[in-house]
């Protein structure tokens, strides 16, 4: 009798353990805990000026303010025409824009995410604190508690969007034509990389970083426009290579929308989606994007990134596009092949790239088609380092040189990275069953 009672006690304990583990497993798999799709509006490069017609922008602004399309708005840089203005005039124009368009969104409690870049800081194109602080101060005052950028214009949005952790990078710091002193700029970039790597290292097992960069992290556009500094581009890629499959990038600010894969290895690539412009330009139609990201429930990894290109004004209809399994190199290889063989896909892609209806000549231009297909790929890890600018050495005074030679800090030891893999649902279930079987055998 005592043995039978002991059997039931142990059996009940084992069942309780299985139930507890099963309940934990169920709570992780249940619909309440699965990452839900997230959507957001991406406005980029409006280049607003009080002297130009804003009818099309007002249309887009109304759609965003109503909040029915998406609950979050990303301001992808260049919202105010300021690239030719000196700082005082740019501040004045930015204040006008904020008063008219940003303040009402803040009152409506619509979350606003920022991705600032070269066009946001005036004609100097310098990341000197005296240039950046007045602009950042305007945004800080406008967004209030919703402001999350640091003194360099970088920052981590404090709220998760689904499984996404949003990181805003001030791409002025990476621009090839940044006029700040090379030595000081190098320090700013180093601070940026330390921040970025810290955020990527802290990602949970079900988190993916969404990096926002106004200036697309590419060295060149297809038309030959230089974008990021080569060294900064490679630095970014080396950081991303240490966290494969954990990052997607949204950008804007080039002449034409496009998509790219920053190649890391045969298995993983970083998707880079470049939005079009809200500005009306010759031959191009103003547009913006409505993104949606869906996730795999088991690990929170993006399964699909889709977007709707919303053209403003008459002419072009909305354009829908998507990328399945965007973190995998094989997905981009498939897209590259289909661009060569699928005429309808190519026409849609070319229309998005041109931000307008392509001509018959463009559609039948085999060389252009090949270039666009090749342009899907970017290989930042393979670029050669540029020589250090001579001006950096020349800008140092004798005192600075002597101080550097006297104070030599030992190199920092790299902290060992902790594994971020956790037991899977199947592992936990198997462990529970094995434990129950072991208890029964011991009886």
N, C-alpha and C positions, 0 to 999 in steps of 0.2 A: 504493500500500500504506500509505504514511504517512497519507494522507487517510482511508483506511478505518479505520485504527487510531484516528485522532483522532475519527472519527464514533462509533465504539463507546465510546470513553472518555466523550465528552460525553453520549451516549445513556444509558450506565450511570449517570452522575452524575445526570442528570435523573430516571431511574427511581428512584434512591435517594432523591432529594428528594421525589418523589411518594409513595413508600412511607413515608418518615418522616412526612410530613404526614398521609398516610392512617392511619398507625398512631396518630398523636396524635388524629386525629378519632375513630378507632374507640375509643380508650381513653376519650374523653369520652362517647361514645354507648353504650358497653357497659354491661351490666346492673350490673357492679360499681360503676359511677360514677353511675348514675341515682339520684336521690333516692328513697329508699324511704318508704312510708307510715309515719307515726308515730302512736302512740296514747298517751293519758294519762288518768288519772282526775282529775276536778275535784271536790274536796270544798269546800263553802262554807257558812259561817254555821250551824255546828252549835250554837253558843251553849251549850257544855258547862258543866254545873254538877254537882258531886258530889251535890247534893240531888235531882236529877231522874233518872227512869228512862232508861237508856241502851241498852235492848234493841235498838232499831232501829239505833242507831249502831254497836253491836257487830257487827251483821250486815254493815254496810257496811265497817267496819274490817277484819273478817276477810277479805272479798273483796279488799280492797286489799293487805293484808299478804301474802296468798298469792302475789301477783305474777302471776297467770295472766291477769288482765284487761288490764293495761297495765304497762309497766316503770317509769313515772314517775307521781308523784302531785303535783298542784298543791293547795296549801292556800290557798284563795281568801279568807281573812280571816274574822273573826268566829267562829273555832273555839271560843273560850271566851266565856262570858257575862260581859262586863266593862263594858258600856256604862254601867251604873249604879254601878260600884264605884270607889272611890278607889284610887290607885295601889298602896299596900301590899297591900290585899286582892286586887287584880287580879294582882299578882306572885305571891302565894301560890297563887292558883287556877291560873295559867298553869304554875307549877312542877309542880303536881299533874298537870295534863293532859300535860305533856311527859314526866314520869316514867312515866306509865301507858301513853301511846299513841305518843309520838314516839320515845323512846329505842329501843323494839323495832324500829321501822322503820329507824332509823339502823344498828342492829346487823345487820339484814338487808341493809344497803347498798342500800336503795331510795332513789333520788334524790328529794329533796323540794324543790319550788319554792314560794316564798312570795309572796303578794300581800297586804300588810297595808293596813288602812284604819281609818276612824274607830272602829269597835267594838273595835279591838285595843289602844287606849291609854287606856281608862278614861273616867270621867265628865267629866273636864276638857275633853275634845275639843280638846286643844291640841297643837301640834307643837313646843312648847318642848323644847329638848334635855334638860332635867331630867325631862320626862315620857317622852320617847321612849327615851332611853338605857337605862333599866332593862329595858324590854320587849325592845329589840333585843339587849341583853346576854344575856337568857335564851335567845333563839333562837340567838345566836352560840355560846353554850356547848353548846346541845343538838345543833346540826348540825355543829359542828367544822369540818373542812375543806370540808364541803359548804355552808357559809354564804357568801353572796356579796353581801350588802347593804351599803351605805355608811351613814354616820351619819344620813342623812335617811330611810333605809329603802328607797332605790332601789337597783337593781343589775342587772347583766347576768349571766345564767347562763353559766358558762364553757364549757359543752358544747353543741354544736349538736344539735337534734332534727330529723333529716332536713335540710330546707333552712331550718328555723326557727331564728332567733336570738331567744331569750327575754329580754324586758326586764320587770322587775318595778318597778312604780311605786307608791309609797306614796300612796294616794289621800286619806289624812288631810290632806295638804298642799293638796289641791284642794277640800276640803269647804267648802260655803257657810257652815257654822257653826263653822269653826275659830276658837278663841278666842285664839290667839297674837296678839301685837301686829302690826297690819297692816304696819308697816315691815319687821319681821323676817320675817314670812310672805312678803312680796313677794320678799325676798332668797332665801328657801328655794325658792320657785317658780322664780326665775330660774336658780338652780343646777340645778334639776331639768330645765328646758328646755335648758340648755347640755349637760347629760349626754345627754338624749334625742336632741337633734339630732346630737350627735357620733356616737352609736351608729348612727343612721339614715344619716348621711353615710358611715359606714364599711361599710355593707352591701355584700357582694359581688354580682356580677351574677346569681347563682343563690340569693340569700338573701332571705327575707322575715322581717320582725320580727313576733314574737308578743308583744303588749303585754298584761301582766296588771295589772288594776286592780280591787281589791276593790269599790270604789264605782263603779258604771258611769259612764263619761263622758257623762252626759246632764244637762241643766239640771233637768228635771222628769221624774217618772214619770207614767204615764197617770192615776194617782189623785191627782196634785198634790203628791207628796212631792218637796221640793227636794233635789237631790243636789250636783252640782258648782257651784262659784262660776262665775258667768257669764263673767267675764274669763278665768279659768283655762281654761274650756271652749273659748273662742275662741282662746286662745293655743295650745292643743293642736292645734286644727284647722288653724291657720295653719302649724304645723310639718309636720303630716301632708300638707298640700296641696303642700309642696315635695318630697315623696317619694311621689307617687301610685303606687298599686299595690304598695307595699312593706310594708304593715302590716295585721295583723288584731288584734282585741282580744277578750279573754275577761274577763268580769267576773261578779260575783254580788252578793248583798246587798240586793236590792229584794224587795218582797213579790210574788213571781211571776217565772217565767222568761219570757224574751222574746228577740227578735232585732231588730236595727236596722241601718240603713245610715247612717253619717255621710257625708252628701253632700258631695263635693268639686267635681265638675263632671259634665258629661253622660257622660263616659266612665268615671270612676273613683269608687268609694265605698270607705269603710273598714268592713268587717263588724264588728259588735259583737254578740257572743253572750253573753247574761246567763243564768247558771245559776240553778237553784232552790236551796232551802235544805235542809240536813240536819235542821233543827229541826222538831219536830212542833208545828203550830199549828192553831188552830181552823179547820176547813174546808179545811185544806191537808195534803197527805200528804208526809212527809219523802222526799227524793229526792237523787240526785247524778247526775253525768254522766260518761259514758265517751266521750271525743272521739277521732276519727281524722282526720288530715289527709293527703290525697293530693296529689301534685305533678305538674306537667307536666315530662317529662324534659328538654326542651330548655332551659328557663330556671329550673326550680325553683319556679315560681309555683304557689301552691295551686290545684289544679283542683277539689277538692271538700273541704268540711269537713262531716263527718257526726258524729252523736252519738246515743248511746243513753241515754235517761232511765231510770234504774233506781229505781223506786219501792220503798220499804221497807215491809214489812208486807203484810197482805192487802188485796185490793181491785183496784187498777189493775195492768194488765200493763205490761211494758216498752214504751217508746215510741221509735220510730226516726225520725230526721229528718235532713235534709242540706241543703246549699246548694251548688249547682254554680256554678263561676266566681264565687266570692264577692266578688272585688275589682271587679266590673263593675257599674255602675249599672243596666244593662239587666237583669241577673239579678234585682235587687230590684224593678224595675218589673214584671217577669213575676210574681214572687211576690205582689206587691200586687194584681195583677189576679186571680190565681188564688184568693186569699183571698176575693174578692168572688163568684166564680163556682163554686168547688168546695166543696160542703157538707162532704164528708168531710175535706178538708184543713183547713177552718175549724174543724171539731169537734176535730180532733187538735191544732191550734194553740191553741185555747181551753183544752183540757184541760191542755196544757203550761203555759200562762200562769197558769191558776188553780191548778195543782198539785193537781188533783182533777177528778172527773167533773163537767162543767158541767151546769147544770139546763136543762130544756126552755125555760124563760123566757130564759135567756142565749143559747141556741142560736138562738132566733128574734128576738133583739133586733137589729134592723137598725142602730140607732144605735151599739150596742156594736161590731158587726162593722165598721162604717165607721171607728170610732175606732181599732180595733186595726190595721186596714189602713193608716190614716194614720200610726199610731204607728211603723210600720216606718221611717219617714224622720226623720232629725234634721238640722238645718241650722245647725251651729255657726258657720259663716262669716258668717251673715246676722244674728246677734244684735247688738244695739247695746251699746256699752260702757257699763258702769255708772260713775257718778261716783266719783272717789276718795273713800274714807271720810274724813270730816273729822277723825276721831280720830287719823289718822296725822299730820296737821300739828300737832294739839294736843299729841301725845305727844312732840314734839321739844323739847328744851331750847334755851335761847338759845345755849349753847355749840355744840350740834350744828348749829344753823342757821348760826352764824357760820363753823364749820369747813367746812360744805358750800359756802358762798359763796366762801371763800378757795381751796378746792381743787376745781378743776373739771377733771375728766379729759376729754380729747378723746374723741369717739365712736370706737369701734372700727370699723376698716374691715372690711367683710365679706370673708372670704377667697373668692376665686373657686373655685367648685366644679369639680372635675375630672370629665370625662365618665366614666361607668361602663359605657359600651357597648363590647363587645369584638367582634372579627370573628366572624361566625357560622360554623357548620360549612360551609355552602354557599359562603360567601365564600372560605374557606381552600382548599376543593377547586377552585373556579374559578381561583383564583390559581395553584395548582400546575399545572393543565392549561394555562393561558395561558403560563406560564413554559416548559413543555415544548414547546409549539407554537412559541414564539419561538426557542428553541434550535435546533429542527429547521429552521426557516426560515433561520437564520443559517448553517447548514451548506451 
